[in-house]
Amino acid sequence: MINVKKNKSGHLIITIRDYGNNSLIEFKKKDESIYIDIYVMNDKTARFKMSKEIFSKVYNEFENNT
């Protein structure tokens, strides 16, 4: 299930939930950075921070190499 919203600060947040594994991945656009948080069993297990430019390059690699 994909959910798109803006928080009180106006940052875009996209979450994807995997009910079978009780996990969630959250993408948050904050200024010029993208934060990716991974939750498993309601505990934050990892956080990645990258520039929008790097995020775009990663996305483009998936699009161009499928």
Secondary structure, DSSP 4 states (H G I P E B T S, - for coil): -EEEEE-TT--EEEEEEETTTTEEEEEEEETTEEEEEEEETTEEEEEEEEEHHHHHHHHHHHHHT-
